[in-house]
């Protein structure tokens, strides 16, 4: 009986050892697969864009119409905000009447060979200048987008009064993105302008994007022992956004 028990214990220890060996073997295999990655992500920074503008008004007025909203795409030249034009149109009409009157006075003075023709000429020039100013203000009542992109913020509503210079709408072009990263000096011999790189964004899992090194600063930061590198991104699908953190890898 004792011999049978000892035999069973020996068999149990043998199979337990085999199981442990297989477990260790699987762990080593997983770690090896991770360490054999073709891409080394060694640089990181926040995504930014060169095309980011705040739309302002050149004149004061009350908002009568807003033809965009947060997240909407707009094209360069699209009218995004309209101001009330009733007073502006009235000033244009008055200025036109003043120009017509000045032209009539100058014509009469020329026919009669009056000595004060220069005064009528000056009157006409002033009226024409006023008309030009009034027409420019009327045109400024239609506020357009200076670039194509997506509305990232809106700080105005219909009925609000606007003042010149105050940001009303912000537009970001998310197709012209870049990221500034710092490359350690020990990898400078591995990078060059025009080189393709791989971009990974933690906020977007299981996706890799393509990029290209656009600028390598010639000045080394002696304190941190790195160099500023600008990488342009290819994000035609619209997944990448300014402000996201991106990792840059070399293949």
Secondary structure, 3 states (H helix, E strand, C coil): CHHHHHHHHHHHHHHHHHHHHHHHHHHHHHHHHHHCCCCEEEEEEEEEECCEEEECCCCCEEEEEECCCCCCEECCCCEEEEECCHHHHHHHHHHHHHHHHHHHHHHHHHHCCCCCHHHHHHHHHHHHHHHHHHHHHHHHCEEECCCCEEEEEECCCCCCEECCCCCCEEEECCCCEEEEEEEEHHHHHHCCCCCEEEEECCCCCCCEEEEEEEEECCCCECCCCEEEEEEEECCCCCCCCCCCEEEEEEC
